[in-house]
Every structure is written in structure tokens, then in C-alpha cells.
Amino acid sequence: MEVVTITAGERINSPLFPKLYRLHVKHLPKLTSFCKFAGSSFELPSLARLWIDNCPKMLTFVSNYPHSDMPASMEEYMNAEENLHSHIQPFFDEKVLFPKVEQLALEWNWVVEEMLQGQLSKYSYNLKVLELIRANKQSAICPCCFLYTLPNLERLAVGFGGMENLTLSEFPHLKEVWHSQFPISSFSSLKSLVVDIDCSNLKYIFTPSVALGLVQLQELEVKNCFILEAIIVIEGEMIDNALFPNLNRLDLKHLPKLSRFCNYAGNSIELPSLAKLWIDNCPNMEIFISGCKDADMPASKENLHTNIQPFFGEKLVSDSFCKLEFFELYKCHNVLNVFPSNMLGRLQKLEELWLNNCSSLDEIFELQASSCEKTQAITATQLRKLGLYNLPKLKHVWDMDSQGSIDQPGKFGVGLEVV
């Protein structure tokens, strides 16, 4: 199939397919256009959902050309550098009208071309879902720079194929970043992700299937998401593989509703490569990984104090955080204790620890009983800087038969600077 419909020489006085609500065009290797039409406008007045995927020869939705004048494929066209800024005809040109379209799924290169031609602005106010398929680092221009013009966008889904760095910002109505229908392999090359959404609708960033696909992710920064409750939401799934096995740096900043990194009722979560961890201004965060559902979370600070949990609870495998070098906790007012006793042996590479303005914190290391082995675990760390600021309830650096009070920093080891 090369064309869905042809109007060669015909006079069209009314819209084609006036009731068409959804159009999916997929896996058609010979398709060059949806329609050949030489008139002044082409309208699908009821179309709300449009998905075009894996149609390599389709260069325009409505064609004005004789077939012999069309380039052979999108790949051939994109490889011709001299054509990049002089597209013969946009994929959606000025004659194409979708006045009610709310969901749009296109390949990344097409979206780039539409951005250059300014054609997507026609759909900016109605568009709620935008899915970018097979994004790759060879794309000439990242389309994210025009996304701020989509004021009602609720879901952005991006399928990657070689993309290594991505920043998402300023989507006031966004409710979902990725759709679970994208294959896991779509995200396998992403190394750096910044989510700075500045919205009041997004409650989580990743589903388990998406998180498992980010095997190369090294840096993750999430900030300014005002109702975000968790980075990953896991509901009933069992996780057999490590999440974020190469994650080196994690920044969580200015997330007032964030209560945990993820919830998981299984046995353990592993972040084997994490070296730098910043958690700043997350006042509702009390534990890094929670084993309970939202309904089971403590309802008040009074209840929290009756069931003290260390910030790094029990849902971590034996080598989690074994590469941690830097950790900062700032304005996390529900945290009572930072490190559980079973974690001390993993902190051999920790060099800097900064705790600032955590109003409920009363203990840093949980020991609870004299133990030569646990003492050695602490003093063997590489900790060189310990920053303690505005911690009104702090009683002990660790609780071990009243040893380790904050006026005895030398217990940690030679060269420790307490600031």
C-alpha cells in the first residue's frame, strides 16, 4: 500500500471521514502518504487520536506531489544534510487540520521537522498526550524545546533508541512521563535524565517496567514536582533484576510531597553503583524505600515516633550503597534516624556526610548496643567531613551505650572534620 486515499482531480466539498475519531497507521513499509490532495485544506474534524509508526517512506501526511517526485524514504531524506532546513513539504503542512486532536504519536524525526516548520503550534491547546517514538541521538534538534508551548499536555511518552541525555521541564498539567506500552529496550541508552516538571499533577516518575529499562542511567535529577509522592511506584510486581544498576548520582530536590524513593513490599532494592546522593527540601520524606502502601504510612509525626524506622530501612541488599561517597540530607523533617545498624559495614567509601535542618533527627547511626564489630565498621569508613547544622533534637551521632555523642567526633577516625 502506497496511499490510503487519492483525490486526484476531484473536487471535495465536505470533509473526508467526518466521524473518524481514531487513526492508527503502523508497519506499512510502502506507504508514502495518507492522502494525495491538491486542494486548499484537508480536515479530519472529529479526529482525536493519531498514531503513525514504522512507515519509513511516509514523508508527509497529505501529499501535493506526483509519486515520482517523492524522496525514497525518511532515512534518505534525513541523511541529506542540505535538505535539513529546507523541507520540501512539512509532514503536516498548513492545509492539514485536526481541530480536535488530543493524542498524537509520531516518530522523533517527524516531530523535529514539524518543530522547524512551526506546524505543531496548531495543536498546542488541545493536545494532552504526545508520544515520541524511536528518539535517537542522531536527531538534528531535540524537540523538547517546543514542549513548553503545549499548556495542557498531561502525558509525554518518549521511546529512545540511542538517546543519552534528556531534560524535561515546565509541563504544568503533566500526569505521566512514560507510557508502559513502550518496550523496555527503548530506554536502554539513556545516561542522564533531568525531570524539572514544575507541575501539580505528576505523582510518580517511573513504573517498574520503565525503570528496569534504564540499565545505562548514570545521573537522575528530579526537582520542583509539587505533588510527586514517589520516584517509582511498584504495585504487586516482583523485581528480579537490579533497578538502575549504573546509577552514580541521584538528586531529589524541592519535592514537598515526596515520602519515599519507591515503595516495594518485596525483599530488597539494590543501587550498587550510587556514589553521590542529594536529598534537599523534601520535608515529607521519612524513609528511602517503603514496604507499605500509602494507606499504611504513619498518619502523624506522633505515630512516626512510636515506630522509628531508619531513613535507609531494611529493603536493601547487602551491597547497596557500598560505593556511596557523598550524602546530603536537607530539610527532611520526618527523618528520625539515618543509617540502620545492618548498613554500617557498607559505608567504607563514605567521605562526606551533610545533615542540615532536619528538625526531627535525633540519631545518625543506629547501633543500640555495644559491639566491637559495629564500632570497627564506623571507624573504618573514609569519612572526612561531617556537616551538622540546625538539628535541634540530635542527641547522638550513634546510640551505643551513650557513647558517640556529638561532642566526641574523634570516635569516627583520624582526620574527620566536623563542621
N, C-alpha and C positions, 0 to 999 in steps of 0.2 A: 504493500500500500504506500502510495506517494502523497496523496492528498485525500482528506476526508470528504470535502465537498468542493465543487467547482461552479463558479457563476460566470463563466466566460461569455461576455457579451450580453448577459441577461440583465434586465432592469429589475432591481429589488426595491419594492415599495414598503415592505414591512420587515421587521427583524426576523432573521433565521432563528429557529429553535426558541420561540418566545418564552417557553416554560422550562427550559433547560436549567437545572439547579446545580448539578454536579457534573464535572467533566474530568475524567482521568485518561490521559494519553500516555501509555507506557510500553516500552520494549517494542518499538516499531522502527527497525533499522533503516527502512527506505523512506520513511515519512519526511517530506520537505516542508510542509505547512499544513495547518488545519484547513485553510481555505484559500483559493485563488480568487481575488476580488479586486476589481479596478474602480469601484465606486468611491464616494467621498467619506463614508463611515460604515463601520461594521460593528453591530451591537448585539450582545447577548444579555438582554435586560434582566433576566432572573438568575444569572449565574452567580453563585455564592462560593463555590469551591472549585478550584482549578489545580490540577496536578499534572505536570509534564516531566517525564523521567525516562532516561535511556532512549532518546530519539536522536541519534548522533547527526543525522542530516537535516534536522529541523532547525533552520536558522531564523525563521520568522513565523509568527502565528498566522498572519494574513499576508499572502504574497501578492506583489504587484508585477512580478517578473514572469517572462516566459521561462519554462523549465530549463532551457539550455543556458540561461544567464546565471543560474544559481551556483554558488560555490559547492564543492563536493561534500563538505562536512563541516561541522563546527570546529573540529580539530584542525582541518586545513585552514580554515579562516583565522583561527586564533594564532596559528603559527606564522601567519603573515604579519610581521610587526608593523609594516607601513599602513595596514588597514585598521590598527587598533583604535585610533581616534577618528576614523572616517568610515564608520559602518554604513554600508550602502542603504540599509533599512533597519531600523530598530526591531527587536523581536516583537514588542508591542508598539507599533507606530501610532501616530496621532489619530488615525482613523478608527483604531480599536477601542471599544468602550465596554467596560464591565462595571456598570454603576453600582452594583450590589455585592461585589466580590468581597468576601471576608476572610477566606483562606486561600493562600497561594503557595504552591510548592514548585520550585524551579531549580535547575542546575545552577551552580555558583557562577559559572561564566556568563550565563544569560543575565543574571542579576547584575553583574558588573557592567555589561553592555547597557542595560536599561538605566543604570545609575548615571552613566556617562551621557545618555540622551535625555535624562530628566523625566522619563516616562512614568516611573513608579509613583511620582507625586500625585498622579490622577487617582490613585487608590489609597492614599495615605490615611484618610479619615475613617474609612470603613474597615480597613484591613486589621484583623485581630490575630491571625495566625500566619506566620511566614516561615517556610521550611526551605532551607538552602541545602541542596543535595550535592554530594561529592565536591566539597570545597577542597582546594589544594593550594600549596604554597607557590605554584607557578602562576596563579591568577594575577593579572596585572595590577588590580586595585582591590583592596579589601572593601566589600560593600558595607561593612559595619558603620562607616562614617555617615551613611544616609539614614540609618535606622532611627535616629532621633526625630526624623520627620514623620514617624508613624505613631501618633499620640495615643492611639487606642490599642496598640499591639499588646496581646495577652500571652502569646506563646511564640517563642523563637526556637526553632529546631535546626541544628546545623549538623550535617553529615560530612565528616572530614575524610580526606584522602591525601595526606601529606602535609596538612596544615600543622605548624608547630607552635604558633603564638596567637592568642586571641584575647581581646578585651571587649567586654560587653558592658555598656553603661547607659544610663538615663532612659529607662523604659518605665514610665510611671504606672502602667497598667499590666505589666508582665506578670503572668501567673505560672508559667512553665518555661524552662530554658531548653530542655531537650525532650523529644518525644521517644517513648520506649520502643517504638517500631523501628527506629534506626538500628542497623546491625552493629554489634559491638566493635567490629573491625573498623568502622567509620571513624573512630576516635583514637586509633592506636598510635598516631604520630604526634599528638598534641603534647607539648612540653611545658608550656606556660599558659595559665588561664587567670584572667582578672575579671571578677564579676563585681561591678560597681553600679548596681541597678537603680538605686535611688527611687524605690517604688514601695507601694503599700499593699501589694497583693501576693508577692512571692513568699511561700512558706518553706520551701526547701530547694536545693540546687540539683541534686542527683538522685536518680533511682539506682538500685543496685546494679542493674544491667549496664547502665551508662558508666557508673563508677568502675566496674570491672573492666570496661574497655579502655580506661585511661592508664594503660600499662607504662607509658613513657612519660607521664606527667611528672615534672620536677618541681614546679612552683605553682602554688594556688593561693590567690588572694581574693577574699570575699569581704566587702565592706558596704556600708550605707544601705542595707536592706532592712527596712524598718519593722517588718513583721516576720522576718525569717526566724524559724524555730529550730531548724537543724540543717546541716550541710547535706547529709544523706538520710533518707527515710527508708527503713527496711521493715517491711510488714510480712512476717511469716516466712520469708525466704531464708534458706541456709546458704552461707557463704563458704565455698570450698577453697577459693583462691584468695591470695592476699589483695586487699584494696590498696591502690596507689603504691605499688612496690618500689617505685623510684622517686617518690615524693621527698624532696630535700628541704623545702621551705614551705611553711603554712602560715598565712597571715589572716586573722579574723579580727575585723576592726569595725567599731561603731554599729553593732548589731544588738539593739536594745532588747529584743525578744528571744534571742538565741539562748537555748537552755542546754544544748549539747552539740557535739560534733556529729554524732549519729546515735540512733537507738538500735540496739541489737540484743535480742534475747538468746542468741546462741552462745557458744563457748568463748570466743575470743575474736579480737580485731588486731591486725598487725600493720604497723607502719615502720618497716625495717630500715628505711633509708633516711628518716626525718632527722635533720641536723639543726634546723632553726624553726622555732615556734613562737609566734607573737599572738597573744590574745589581749586585745585592747578595747576597753569600753564595751564590754558585754555584761552588763550588770545583772542579767537574769541567768547567766551561765553558772552552774554549780558542779557539773561533772562532765568529763570529756566524752565518755561513752556511757549511755544509759541502757540498762537492761530492762526498763519498764516502759510502758506506753504513757502517753500524755496524761491519761486519767489516773495513772498510778503515781504520778510525780507528787512530791510534797506540796501541799496547798499553801503553806505559810512558812516563814522563817522559823517560827517556834517549832513546827513539826520537823523541819530540817535539822535543828539542833538535837532533837531526840534520836535521830537516826543518822549519825555522822557518817558520811562517805568521803573518802579522799577524792580530790579532783580527778586523778588518774585511778579509776576504780579497778575492778577485777577482770574486766573484759579485754585483757591484753595478753598476748602470748609472751613466752619467755624472753624473746629477743626484741620486743617492741621498744622503741626509743633508745636502743643501745648505741646509736650514733648521735644522740642529741648533744649539741654543743652550746646552744643558746636558748633560753626560755624566758619570756617576759609575760607576766600576768598583771593587767592594769584595769582598775575599775570593774572588778568582778566581785560584787558584794555578797554573793551567796556561797562563795568558796570558804570552807572551814579548815580543810587540810589539803595539802598539795600532793605529796607523794606517799603512797601506801608502803608498808614495810616490805612487801614482796617485790617492789620495784627498785630498791636501793642498789642492788647488785648490777643493774643495767646502766647506771649513770656514770660509768667510768670516764666518758668523754665530755661530760658537762663542765664547761668552763665559766659560763656567766649565767647567773640566776637573778632576775629582777622582779620584785614583788612590790606593787605600788597601789595605794589607795583601794585596798580590799578590806572593807570595813568589818567583815565577819571572821577574817582569818585569825585563828589562834594557834596554829601549829603548821610547820612546814613539812617535817619528816615524821611519819607515824612509826614509832618503834614500840612503845607501850611496855617494854620490859627490857632489863639489862641483857645484852647479848654481845659477846666479843665479836662474833661473826658480823653482826649488823653494824657495830662500831667500825670495824675494818672496812666494811662496804662504803661507809660515808667518807672516812679519812682517805680512802684510796682514789677518790674522784680527782679530776683535774680542775676542780672549781677554784677559780682565781678571783672572781668578782661576785659578791653577794650584795645586791641593792635592796634595801628595806626602807620603804617610805610610807608614812601615813597608814600604819597598820595598828589601829587603836586597841585591838583585842589580842594581839600577838603575845603569847606567853613563852613559847619555846620555839627554837629552831627545830628541835626534835624533842619528843616526850619519852625520856628514858630514865626512870627513877629520878626525875627532876634535874638530870644533867642536861647540857646543851642549851642552857638559857641564852638569851640574846646577848648577854654580857660575856660570853665565853666563846667567841668566834674561833679561837685557836684550835678548838677541838676538830675543826674540819681539815686542817692540814697546813703545811708550810706555804706561805706566800698568799694566803687568802686576804683579799681587800674587802672589807665591809664598808659600804657607803650608804 
